Each structure stands twice: as C-alpha cells, then as structure tokens.
Amino acid sequence: MNQRTRSGLKVMAGLIGMVRPLLGFMALAVLMGCLGNLMATFITVLGGCGLLIGTGAAKGSLAVIFALVIIFAVARGLLRYGEQASNHYIAFKLLARIRHKVFAALRRLAPAKLDGSEKGNLISVITSDIELLEVFYAHTISPIAIAVITSVVMILFLVFLHPLAALLAAVFYVIVGLVIPLINGHAGAAAGLRYRNLFGKLNTAVLDNLYGLDEILQYGRQKSRMEDMDKKTRNLEGVSKQLKDSENVQRIATDWVILAAGAVMACVCGALVMNGQMDGADAIIAVIAMMSSFGPTAALSSLSNNLNQTLAAGNRVLDLLEEQPLIRDIDGGKDSCSGAINCQNVSFAYPEGKAGRTSGSGADRAAGSGAEDNKGILTDFSHCFKPGMIHGILGKSGCGKSTLLKLLMRFYETDAGSITYGNTNVNQVNTKALRRHIAYVTQETFLFHDTIENNIKVANEHATREMVIEAAKKASIHDFIQSLPQGYDTKLSELGEGISGGERQRIGIARAFLHNSPVILLDEPTSNIDSLNEGIILKSLDEEKEGKTIILVSHRASTMGIAQDVVHM
C-alpha cells in the first residue's frame, strides 16, 4: 500500500465526510451534549448563587435555587445518556459502513495490488485501526462541537457580568481547547503513525511465526525468531512510552492552565470590584462560572492524546480506501470469451516491488527480482491454445510459466502484445464473465475453516453432494475423504493444517472439476502428489478435455506425457 502523510485536519475531514448519512443523529447528540454540559455548569453556578443568598450577599429564593438544581441534575443525567447513546449508534453504524468500504476496496485491489503486501498490516487495518475509529466517531466529533458551542454560550453569559471577564474566559478556553491540543497533536502525530505501523509489523511477525512453526522448530530458529519478536515489541513499547509521556505532559499543562485561569479571573474580577466596575456577587459568579465550564474544553485537550493514534489509524484506513488498483475490473465488456486463446508477442514485467507471491510456483517468486531489475518475465511470447486439447507449459523456475496464467486470468495486463479469447481481447471481456469461464488451480490451494464439502463447493455453491463426490473422484480425493470419520462433513482446521500438501492440492483440483468451466488452468497441480494419484488426475483431465481448453504448467517433463501440445519456456 502507498502510505500518504495527511495533516490531522485532512484526516478528520475525510472521516467526518462519512458521517453525512447520519447527520440528524449527530445534530441530536450535539444538542443534548450542549444542554447537558450547560446544565452541569449552571448547577455549580446555582450553588454559588445559593451561598450568596444564604449569606445575604445577594437576593433570591433558596427554594427556587434548590428546585432548579434538582431539575438540572436529573436532566443532565438523561441528556448525558441520550448523547452517549446517539454517539455510539453513529459510531457502530459508521464502523459497519467503513468495514464494507474496506472489504470492497480489498476486492477492487486484489490480486495485483495485494501481491506481496504485509498480511499482518492489512489485518491490523481491518481490525484494530477500524475499531480505533469508534473513539473518533463516539468521543471526538460531537465533543468538539459541544466544546465550541458551550464556550460561546458561557462567554455570552459572562459578557452580562463584565466584558473583560468574558474576554479573559475566551482566551483561556482557546488555550485549553485549541492551543494545547494542537501543540500536543503536532508533537505526537508522527509517533502515533509509527505506533500503528509497528503494531502492523508485529502482527505480521506473529502470523509468520504461527504459520511457520514447523519450520522454526525443525531448523532450530526459535531463538532468532524470538529475538526478532522481542525487538519489534521493544520498538512498539518505546513508541507507546513516548505517547504516554506526551499524554502526561499534556494533562499537567491543562491542569496548570485551568488553575492559572481561576487565579487570573479572581485577580481581575477583584480589581474590577475594587474599582467599582463590578458587583462583588457578580465577580464571584464569574469566577465560579468560568472554573466550572472547563469540562468540554478540557475534554478536547485530553482527546489529543488518543487522537494521535486515532488519526494515524484513520490515515491508514483512508490510504486503503483511496488506493487505486493496478488492474481495474471490466464491467461493461463482452460476456463472450469462447474460442482459442491466442497470445501474440506478449511481454510483461512485474511493477517495481511486486513479486507475484499470492500463489504459484518459483516463477512468481523469481518474478520480483526481475521486476526490480526492470527485466521482463515474459518477452515476445506467442502461442495459440486451442480448445479440445491439453496444452503443456514446461520450463524451469523463473521462466514465467505461472505469470502467463495470471495474464490469462487478467490478474495483470500485458506490457506489450495481446491476449485474445476467440476474437475478443482479454481487456475487453467482462471480468466476472472471464472468471466464470476459467477454473484456476494454483500450487498453494487455500482451504477455509469449514467442511471438506463446503471447501470444494467454493467453485459452485449450488452443487449437490453427488456433484461434489463426482468432482472428488476425478481429483482422486474421494477415497481419502471417505476414510475420515465424518467424511465430507469433516471440518478442516484453519488453512487446512490438518491434511497434507498433496491432499490440499487434490481438493483444489476437485474445485476445478466442479466449476466445469470451458478453460482450466493448472499451475503445478501435482507437484505434491504421488505418481499413482497423479496418474488418476491426469487421466481425468484427459477425459475432460472434450470442448475444453486445458493448460497444464509444470517443471517436470513426466507430467507433460498427457499433453498434445507442449510449449517450452
């Protein structure tokens, strides 16, 4: 993913833009928050009035004061509940909406833009980064509006007592609610982004260690892997400490400014009273009103602590949502893609930094070095793959066999030359129609945490059990499945760790047979399969070739015995 550095205001603007469908709820939350905070402030002000009345320094009814305090207290509780309920409703609705947008972005970017991406970092964006946005939507947007509105109301209230008191309050509101958060936010922005990135790298390391546990134990790499984990953890803790130190400095600065505000207001109002420019009771009320109204602005100041990480998370989410795909799906193209597959003078090199690692053989792994050296993986390749035949592609690792299949799938576009299905260029074929037209078996079959039957039915969700069994028999996996206690209802563990590589491959081949498409692309489909089962699968492919175009990629000459047409690369 390309990482952009946005200012905090730009990130906030991008995130706030998503609130539009829920502006009514947001306005309601702000209204209830403003009323609730003002009532909380005036409970204290009313208490001060009550003391002044009780000491005879002011006139009024204590009964009215007590009644208003009770009403305000009850209303404050109800309004606070309503504000929080509205904010969290907005937050969770928006998080669901953002998740939909993120997964839509991933579908749009896959597979080319996600080739070689750090999966742990993507998981971090999808999970913890989006969860952090709940803080922004539930505890940031409305508090900012509430702080501004309540501060304006309190300034207007203080104007009636004395304009200088109102001006003084305005200055301290700005310092506490704007200056301190901006300084703290600017100082911690880089640390917040660094924390989220380090968190994603630690996720990647954890996933690598979990999935590579067998290799780590086999080759005695526990110590080095633990040292790497410890290093990443220490780096993360170092940035976390930096953020906590910044939080402590901000909290202390805010408290000192509020105390200073009270002292300065008391001194100024005292001087005004001594000069006869202000009544003594009004001076006391002014000090009480200002000191009791710092709640919303102080909340803004403390927001800047969590806001550093929240905005960093928002920046990463916006990066993903705004990322442009390398290959765009064709929606309005032609649905017909039958006939011979003709490659004319095809040349291709992977974009810089892309190694084609999502699946495939050594060709893909070697592709990265070729891309980075700006050397083509394929150069001026031409061949016609006719229907009703099994075509073999034979060559050593790194020669571009797997890359060619990805070009036929239009996972990538050619740099030069053309690929046509019949008379239609692959770049003019509707992407969904193209994928329906092809069954693509990769070397590394992915298995879901589900039953064996449902794993095979990935290729055709409407298939019956009988159709699944027929496909499994063709892939020489039926007898193995039947030997399991629960047969086709056996649940596979995550990534299919409970079965062998050969069995995973055969499930992938069963999917291809179940898909029953006119074109079958097989990338080293029998590399992990014994010769007996390979023979059964190849025989099934030979029986399936009528009316189909089957392209079989392998680096083993023995596998090519079934092919009527062999291309050497």
C-alpha positions in Angstrom: 0.0 0.0 0.0 1.2 3.5 -0.7 1.3 5.5 2.5 0.3 9.1 2.4 1.1 11.7 5.1 -2.0 13.8 5.7 -2.4 16.6 8.2 -4.7 15.9 11.1 -7.3 18.2 9.7 -7.3 16.4 6.4 -7.7 13.0 8.1 -10.6 14.4 10.3 -12.2 15.9 7.2 -12.1 12.6 5.4 -13.5 10.7 8.4 -16.2 13.4 9.0 -17.3 13.1 5.4 -18.5 9.6 6.1 -21.0 11.0 8.8 -23.3 12.6 6.2 -25.9 9.8 6.2 -26.2 10.2 10.0 -26.1 14.0 10.3 -29.5 14.0 12.0 -28.3 11.8 14.8 -25.1 13.8 15.1 -27.0 17.1 15.4 -29.2 15.5 18.1 -26.1 14.2 20.0 -24.5 17.7 19.9 -27.7 19.4 21.1 -28.1 17.0 24.0 -24.4 17.3 24.8 -24.6 21.1 24.9 -27.7 21.2 27.0 -26.3 18.6 29.4 -22.9 20.4 29.8 -24.5 23.8 30.3 -26.8 22.3 33.0 -23.8 20.7 34.7 -22.1 24.1 34.7 -25.1 26.0 35.9 -25.7 23.5 38.8 -22.4 24.9 40.2 -23.3 28.4 39.4 -26.7 27.9 41.1 -24.8 26.5 44.1 -22.8 29.7 44.2 -26.0 31.8 44.0 -27.4 29.8 46.8 -24.4 30.5 49.0 -24.6 34.2 48.2 -28.3 34.3 49.0 -27.8 32.3 52.2 -25.1 34.8 53.4 -27.2 37.8 52.4 -24.8 38.9 49.7 -27.5 38.5 47.1 -31.3 38.4 46.9 -33.3 35.5 45.7 -35.3 32.3 46.7 -33.3 29.4 48.0 -36.3 27.1 47.2 -36.2 28.1 43.6 -32.4 27.5 43.6 -32.8 24.0 45.1 -35.6 23.2 42.6 -33.6 24.3 39.6 -30.5 22.3 40.9 -32.7 19.1 41.1 -34.2 19.7 37.7 -30.9 20.4 36.1 -29.2 17.3 37.8 -31.9 14.9 36.5 -32.0 16.5 33.1 -28.2 16.3 32.9 -28.2 12.6 33.6 -30.9 11.9 30.9 -29.2 14.2 28.4 -25.8 12.6 29.0 -27.3 9.1 28.4 -29.0 10.3 25.2 -25.8 11.9 23.9 -23.7 8.8 24.5 -26.4 6.6 23.0 -26.6 8.7 19.9 -22.8 8.9 19.5 -22.3 5.2 19.9 -25.2 4.5 17.5 -23.4 6.7 15.0 -20.0 5.1 15.7 -21.2 1.5 15.3 -23.2 2.3 12.2 -20.3 4.0 10.6 -17.8 1.3 11.6 -20.0 -1.3 9.8 -20.2 1.1 6.8 -16.4 1.6 6.8 -15.8 -2.2 7.0 -18.0 -2.7 3.9 -16.0 0.0 2.2 -12.7 -1.5 3.2 -13.6 -5.0 2.0 -14.9 -3.5 -1.2 -11.5 -1.8 -1.6 -9.7 -5.0 -1.0 -11.8 -6.8 -3.6 -11.0 -3.9 -6.0 -7.3 -4.0 -5.3 -6.9 -7.8 -5.4 -5.0 -9.7 -6.5 -2.3 -7.5 -8.2 -2.1 -4.6 -5.6 -2.1 -7.0 -2.7 0.6 -9.2 -4.1 3.5 -9.2 -1.5 1.6 -6.9 0.9 2.2 -7.5 4.6 -0.8 -9.5 5.7 -0.4 -8.6 9.3 -0.5 -4.9 8.5 -3.7 -5.5 6.5 -5.2 -7.4 9.4 -4.3 -4.5 11.7 -6.0 -2.0 9.4 -9.2 -4.2 9.1 -9.4 -4.9 12.8 -7.7 -2.6 15.3 -7.4 0.5 13.1 -11.2 0.5 12.3 -12.0 -0.2 15.9 -10.0 2.8 17.0 -12.2 5.0 14.8 -15.0 4.3 17.2 -13.2 6.7 19.6 -13.3 9.4 16.9 -16.9 9.0 16.0 -18.3 8.4 19.5 -15.9 10.6 21.5 -14.4 13.2 19.2 -16.7 14.8 16.7 -19.6 15.8 19.0 -17.2 16.8 21.9 -15.5 19.3 19.6 -18.9 20.8 18.6 -20.1 20.7 22.2 -16.9 22.5 23.4 -17.3 25.3 20.9 -21.0 25.9 21.5 -20.9 25.7 25.3 -17.8 28.0 25.3 -19.6 30.6 23.2 -22.7 30.4 25.5 -20.6 30.8 28.6 -18.7 33.8 27.0 -22.1 35.4 26.3 -23.2 34.8 29.9 -20.0 36.4 31.2 -20.5 39.4 28.9 -23.6 40.3 31.0 -21.4 40.2 34.2 -18.5 42.1 32.6 -16.9 42.2 29.1 -13.4 41.8 30.4 -14.4 38.6 32.3 -15.8 37.3 29.1 -12.7 38.2 27.1 -10.5 36.5 29.8 -12.6 33.3 29.7 -12.4 33.2 25.9 -8.6 33.4 25.9 -8.3 30.5 28.4 -10.9 28.5 26.5 -8.8 28.8 23.3 -5.6 27.9 25.2 -7.1 24.8 26.8 -9.3 23.6 23.9 -7.2 24.6 20.9 -3.6 25.6 21.6 -2.7 22.7 23.9 -4.4 20.0 21.7 -2.7 21.4 18.5 0.7 21.5 20.1 0.3 18.0 21.6 -1.2 16.7 18.4 1.6 18.0 16.2 4.2 16.7 18.6 2.7 13.2 18.7 1.4 12.8 15.2 4.5 11.1 13.9 4.7 8.8 16.9 1.0 7.8 16.5 1.6 6.8 12.9 4.8 5.0 13.8 2.9 3.1 16.6 0.2 1.9 14.2 2.8 0.8 11.6 4.9 -1.0 14.2 1.8 -2.7 15.5 1.0 -3.9 12.0 4.6 -5.3 11.6 4.3 -7.1 14.9 1.1 -8.7 13.7 2.9 -9.8 10.6 5.7 -11.4 12.7 3.2 -13.2 14.9 1.4 -14.6 11.8 4.7 -15.7 10.3 5.7 -17.5 13.5 2.4 -19.2 13.9 2.2 -20.4 10.3 5.9 -21.3 10.1 6.1 -23.0 13.5 7.0 -26.4 12.0 9.9 -24.9 10.0 11.1 -22.9 13.0 11.2 -26.0 15.2 12.8 -28.1 12.5 15.7 -25.8 11.9 16.1 -24.5 15.4 15.3 -20.9 14.6 13.3 -20.3 17.9 16.0 -18.0 19.4 16.4 -15.8 16.3 12.6 -15.6 15.8 12.1 -14.7 19.5 14.8 -12.1 19.3 13.1 -10.6 16.3 9.7 -10.6 18.1 11.4 -9.0 21.2 12.9 -6.3 19.1 9.6 -5.4 17.5 7.9 -5.5 20.9 10.5 -3.2 22.4 10.2 -0.8 19.5 6.4 -0.8 20.0 6.8 -0.3 23.7 9.3 2.6 23.2 6.8 4.5 21.0 4.0 3.7 23.4 6.0 5.2 26.3 6.7 8.3 24.2 2.9 8.7 23.6 2.2 8.2 27.4 4.9 10.7 28.3 3.3 13.2 25.9 -0.1 12.4 27.5 1.2 13.2 31.0 2.8 16.5 29.8 -0.5 17.5 28.2 -2.5 16.6 31.3 -0.2 18.6 33.6 -0.2 21.6 31.2 -4.0 21.6 31.0 -4.4 21.4 34.8 -1.9 24.3 35.3 -3.6 26.4 32.7 -7.0 25.9 34.3 -5.6 26.7 37.8 -4.0 29.8 36.3 -7.2 30.8 34.7 -9.0 30.7 38.0 -6.3 32.7 39.7 -6.2 35.4 36.9 -10.0 35.6 36.8 -10.2 36.1 40.6 -7.5 38.8 40.5 -9.1 40.7 37.5 -12.6 40.5 39.0 -11.3 41.6 42.4 -9.6 44.6 40.8 -12.8 45.4 39.0 -14.8 45.2 42.2 -12.2 47.5 44.0 -12.5 50.0 41.1 -16.3 49.9 41.4 -16.7 48.5 37.9 -18.2 45.2 39.0 -20.5 44.0 41.8 -18.9 41.6 44.3 -21.6 38.9 43.8 -21.1 39.1 40.0 -17.4 38.7 40.5 -17.8 35.5 42.5 -20.4 34.2 40.0 -17.9 35.0 37.1 -15.1 33.0 38.7 -17.4 30.1 39.5 -19.0 30.1 36.0 -15.6 30.0 34.3 -14.0 27.4 36.5 -17.0 25.1 36.3 -17.2 25.4 32.5 -13.8 24.0 31.5 -15.2 20.4 31.3 -15.9 20.4 27.5 -12.7 22.3 26.6 -10.5 20.2 28.9 -12.0 17.1 27.3 -10.8 18.4 23.9 -7.3 18.8 25.4 -7.3 15.2 26.7 -8.7 14.0 23.3 -5.4 14.9 21.6 -3.7 12.0 23.5 -5.8 9.3 21.9 -6.3 11.4 18.8 -2.7 10.8 17.7 -3.3 7.1 17.4 -6.9 7.5 16.2 -5.8 9.9 13.4 -2.9 7.6 12.5 -5.4 4.7 12.2 -7.8 6.9 10.2 -4.9 7.9 7.9 -4.1 4.2 7.2 -7.8 3.4 6.6 -8.1 6.3 4.2 -4.9 5.1 2.4 -6.6 1.8 1.8 -9.9 3.3 0.7 -8.2 5.7 -1.7 -5.7 3.2 -3.1 -6.0 2.8 -6.8 -6.0 -0.8 -8.3 -3.3 -1.8 -10.7 -5.9 -3.6 -12.8 -9.5 -2.4 -12.9 -12.3 -4.8 -13.4 -14.2 -4.6 -16.7 -17.9 -4.2 -16.0 -19.3 -3.2 -19.4 -17.3 -5.5 -21.6 -18.3 -8.5 -23.6 -19.6 -11.6 -21.9 -18.4 -14.0 -24.7 -14.9 -15.3 -24.3 -15.1 -18.7 -26.1 -12.7 -20.0 -28.7 -9.0 -20.4 -28.9 -6.7 -18.4 -26.5 -4.2 -16.6 -28.6 -1.1 -14.9 -27.2 0.6 -12.6 -29.7 4.1 -11.1 -28.9 3.3 -10.9 -25.1 5.8 -9.1 -23.0 5.5 -8.4 -19.2 7.5 -7.4 -16.2 6.0 -7.0 -12.7 5.6 -3.5 -11.3 8.5 -2.5 -9.0 8.4 -4.2 -5.7 5.7 -6.7 -6.8 6.9 -10.3 -6.7 3.7 -12.1 -7.5 3.7 -14.0 -4.3 0.0 -14.6 -3.8 0.2 -18.1 -5.3 2.1 -20.0 -7.8 5.5 -21.6 -8.3 9.0 -20.4 -8.2 8.3 -18.4 -11.3 6.4 -16.0 -9.3 8.9 -15.8 -6.5 11.6 -15.1 -9.0 9.4 -12.5 -10.7 10.2 -9.9 -8.0 13.9 -9.8 -8.8 13.2 -9.5 -12.5 10.7 -6.6 -11.9 13.1 -4.7 -9.7 15.9 -5.1 -12.2 13.4 -4.0 -14.9 13.9 -7.2 -16.8 10.8 -8.8 -18.4 9.5 -12.0 -17.1 7.9 -12.7 -20.5 9.4 -11.3 -23.7 7.7 -11.5 -27.1 5.8 -14.8 -26.2 3.4 -16.1 -28.8 1.3 -19.3 -28.8 -2.3 -20.4 -29.6 -4.1 -22.6 -27.1 -6.9 -24.4 -28.9 -10.0 -26.0 -27.4 -10.3 -29.7 -27.1 -6.7 -30.2 -26.2 -4.4 -30.4 -23.2 -1.6 -27.9 -23.6 1.5 -28.2 -21.5 3.9 -25.4 -20.5 7.2 -26.8 -19.5 10.2 -24.8 -18.1 12.4 -24.2 -15.2 11.5 -22.0 -12.2 11.5 -18.3 -13.0 10.8 -18.6 -16.7 7.3 -17.0 -16.5 5.0 -20.1 -16.6 2.9 -19.0 -13.6 3.0 -15.4 -14.7 1.4 -16.4 -18.1 -1.5 -18.0 -16.3 -2.0 -14.7 -14.3 -2.1 -12.8 -17.5 -4.6 -15.2 -18.9 -6.7 -14.6 -15.8 -6.1 -10.8 -16.2 -4.7 -10.5 -12.7 -2.2 -8.3 -14.6 -2.2 -6.7 -18.0 0.5 -7.3 -20.6 3.1 -4.6 -21.2 3.1 -5.4 -24.9 1.4 -7.7 -27.2 -2.1 -9.1 -26.8 -4.1 -12.0 -25.4 -7.4 -12.8 -27.1 -10.2 -15.3 -26.3 -11.6 -16.1 -29.7 -11.7 -12.7 -31.4 -12.1 -10.7 -28.2 -9.1 -9.1 -26.4 -8.9 -10.1 -22.8 -9.0 -6.4 -21.8 -12.5 -6.1 -23.4 -14.0 -9.1 -21.6 -16.3 -8.6 -18.6 -14.2 -9.6 -15.6 -16.9 -11.7 -14.0 -17.6 -13.5 -17.2 -13.9 -14.2 -17.6 -13.6 -15.7 -14.1 -16.7 -17.8 -14.7 -15.1 -19.0 -17.9 -11.9 -20.2 -16.2 -11.1 -22.7 -13.4 -7.7 -21.7 -12.0 -5.8 -24.2 -9.8 -2.8 -22.7 -8.0 0.1 -24.6 -6.5 -0.9 -23.4 -3.0 -4.5 -24.3 -2.5 -6.2 -22.2 0.2 -8.6 -24.1 2.5 -11.2 -22.4 4.6 -12.1 -23.3 8.2 -15.2 -25.2 7.1 -16.2 -28.7 6.0 -14.5 -30.5 3.1 -17.7 -30.4 1.1 -18.0 -26.6 1.5 -14.4 -26.2 0.7 -14.9 -28.0 -2.7 -18.2 -26.1 -3.2 -16.3 -22.8 -3.2 -16.3 -23.5 -7.0 -20.0 -23.9 -7.2 -22.1 -23.1 -4.1 -25.2 -24.6 -5.7 -23.7 -28.0 -6.3 -25.3 -31.2 -4.9 -23.5 -33.7 -2.8 -23.4 -36.1 -5.8 -21.7 -33.4 -7.9 -19.1 -32.8 -5.2 -18.4 -36.6 -4.9 -18.0 -36.9 -8.7 -15.5 -34.0 -8.7 -13.7 -35.5 -5.8 -13.4 -38.9 -7.6 -11.9 -37.2 -10.6 -9.4 -35.5 -8.4 -8.6 -38.8 -6.7 -9.5 -37.4 -3.2 -12.8 -39.3 -2.7 -11.3 -42.4 -1.0 -9.3 -40.3 1.4 -12.4 -38.2 2.3 -14.5 -41.4 2.9 -11.8 -42.7 5.2 -12.4 -39.8 7.6 -14.8 -40.3 10.5 -17.2 -37.6 9.2 -16.5 -37.9 5.5 -17.4 -34.9 3.5 -18.7 -33.2 6.7 -15.2 -33.2 8.3 -14.2 -29.8 9.4 -10.8 -28.6 8.3 -8.6 -26.5 10.6 -7.5 -23.0 9.6 -5.5 -23.1 6.4 -6.1 -26.9 6.2 -3.1 -27.6 8.5 -4.6 -31.0 9.4 -4.1 -32.5 6.0 -1.1 -33.0 3.7 0.0 -30.7 0.8 -1.0 -33.3 -1.7 -4.5 -33.6 -0.2 -4.9 -29.8 -0.3 -3.9 -29.8 -4.0 -6.4 -32.5 -4.8 -9.2 -30.5 -3.1 -8.1 -27.6 -5.3 -8.3 -29.8 -8.4 -11.7 -31.1 -7.3 -12.9 -27.5 -7.2 -11.7 -27.1 -10.9 -13.7 -30.2 -11.9 -16.8 -28.9 -10.0 -16.5 -25.5 -11.6 -17.0 -27.2 -15.0 -15.7 -24.2 -17.0 -14.5 -24.2 -20.6 -11.0 -23.3 -19.6 -8.9 -25.0 -16.9 -5.5 -23.5 -15.9 -3.4 -25.7 -13.6 -0.2 -24.4 -12.0 2.0 -27.3 -10.9 -1.2 -29.1 -9.8 0.5 -32.4 -9.0 3.8 -31.2 -7.5 2.9 -32.6 -4.1 1.1 -35.7 -5.3 2.4 -39.2 -5.6 2.7 -40.8 -9.0 -0.4 -43.1 -8.6 -2.8 -40.3 -7.7 -1.1 -38.0 -10.3 -1.9 -40.7 -12.9 -5.6 -40.8 -11.9 -5.9 -37.0 -12.0 -4.2 -36.8 -15.4 -6.5 -39.5 -16.8 -9.5 -37.5 -15.5 -8.1 -34.4 -17.2 -7.7 -36.3 -20.5 -11.4 -37.4 -20.2 -12.5 -33.8 -19.6 -10.6 -32.2 -22.5 -13.5 -32.5 -25.0 -14.7 -29.0 -25.7 -12.3 -27.5 -23.1 -9.0 -25.7 -23.2 -6.7 -27.2 -20.6 -3.4 -25.6 -19.9 -1.1 -27.5 -17.6 2.0 -25.8 -16.1 4.9 -27.9 -14.7 8.6 -28.0 -14.5 8.5 -31.9 -14.7 8.7 -33.4 -18.1 6.9 -36.6 -16.9 3.7 -34.6 -16.3 3.7 -33.5 -19.9 3.1 -37.0 -21.2 -0.7 -36.3 -21.3 -0.3 -33.1 -23.3 -0.9 -33.0 -27.0 0.8 -29.6 -27.3 3.9 -28.7 -25.2 5.4 -25.2 -25.0 8.9 -25.0 -23.8 9.7 -21.7 -21.9 
